[in-house]
Amino acid sequence: MEKKKDKIVLKARDILKVYPNGVVANKNVNLEIYEGEIHALIGENGAGKSTLMKILFGMETPEGGHIFLNGEEVKIDSPKKAISLGIGMVHQHFMLVDSLTIAENIVLGSEPSKYGMLMDTKEMIRISKACADKYNFKINVNEKVENASVGIKQETEILKALVRGAKILILDEPTAVLTPQETKLLFEELNSLKKQGHTIIFISHKLNEIMEICDRVTIMRHGTTIETTYVKDTSPQDISNKMVGREIVLHIDKKPAEVGAVCLEAENLTYVNSIGKKMLDNVSLKLRAGEILSVAGVEGNGQSELAEVLTGMKKPMLGQVKISGMEVLDYSPAEFRRKQVVYIPEDRMAVGCAADMTISENMFADKIQRYLIRNIFLDRKRMDAKAKEWVKDFNVLCTSAEQDVNMLSGGNIQKVVAARELTENVGIVVAEQPTRGIDAGASELIRTKLVELRDRGVAVLLISADLNEILELSDSCIVMYNGKINAYFKDTTNLTEEELGYYMLGVKKQSEEEVRALL
């Protein structure tokens, strides 16, 4: 077995990638992947992980270096070429067509036909089911994707790659939106694939998962590979220190909350989306000064809509929103901001920033009035100094604060958004997936900032799919399921990820009377 593991199936040597703006994303990167292993790739945001994976999957072309597959040098100039070579990739954001069935998605682009024209539906279902059965994926291939759980969608993406003959699977943040139960099932499936000779590259920021599922780990920093080691020979602390080049705190200690008055209140909120689906169903909650109230739930159960209603981005059909007892339902997002409500949105690119503007311009987008001389002229000197301070404090990896945001990695864009939202004029924070897809160092920074704000009396509503984050940061927690509050925990001290998972899946629930009595 060890001999098989030691066979190098995929090798990248001296990979160089330079973007037109001069940013060096990969500099002399070296990577060796053994056949039949689960190999973790980890690094800070902007370390070059995504660029390297895009090169291996043919989405980017390197300026230099060599790629070898089973000992032979290959040129991977497109995803189509990568797939033909047996390399598949499952992206963090699923690329599925919701209106189609799972079977239709699995064969999409390579549909079997009869008479050379018509799609052979029977054969399509047979191929999809055979692939699912081969790898022991318990999945109904006739189900519409729009009705499938997040875990099933993840399995569909993996089957899409396997049905095309993938022997090497690149998984980008595969557990980002899964419950503990779904993660456990995914790991069982990955181990099954490994036993059948498949090789998996596992990109993740979750150190505990890397320690559990992976055989080896490659650490990247500043565009190059720092070290590759067996997981059994390292520790989460050692990996994180090498990843960021300094010692970081993996667990944030916080003092007992000094909870004050209700700052933000929602009463009987009902919201129906554009296709008629009820995303919020009679939702009520109270957020108090000096507490972190978290919202747990599988993606798509109303958490995003709740955040948008509580920040003026969406208007509910029914219900009320109050800030310090004042009704604000008709307020615009700008008026919510004037009430010191700040918002870190889930979609940092579409909602959180203006991609074609500079870092500095994004940081000051809502602060211009506070940086005027005689209420007319911009105080450029003070703004430049403050922008440099925030770039340093939030460790934004950039050439300068005048660099365009669209040239940053996703994690560094998140730092820019966090710097804007969490630094000035903050009374209530609505933070939606604030550390999703970002490295341990950046997560430490943002989590520490949220706790600091809470200790200063700021009210924090934390919406997160990371249950470890929820249990570490929150004082109290609600769980959303099918647009309703399925459970409320006034104290999270003895709460576990597994227990939360059962409520998130709807296996367990508290009665509406229980929830309202506790709120």
PyMOL commands that set and color helices and strands:
alter all, ss='L'
color gray80, all
select helices_A, chain A and resi 2-5+49-56+79-84+102-106+121-134+145-147+150-163+180-195+207-213+231-233+236-244+303-309+333-338+359-363+368-371+380-393+405-407+410-421+440-455+467-473+497-504+512-518
alter helices_A, ss='H'
color red, helices_A
select strands_A, chain A and resi 8-18+24-34+38-43+64-69+72-74+87-90+113-114+118-119+168-172+199-203+216-221+224-230+262-272+278-288+292-296+318-323+326-327+341-344+372-373+377-378+428-432+459-463+476-481+484-489
alter strands_A, ss='S'
color yellow, strands_A
deselect
rebuild
show_as cartoon
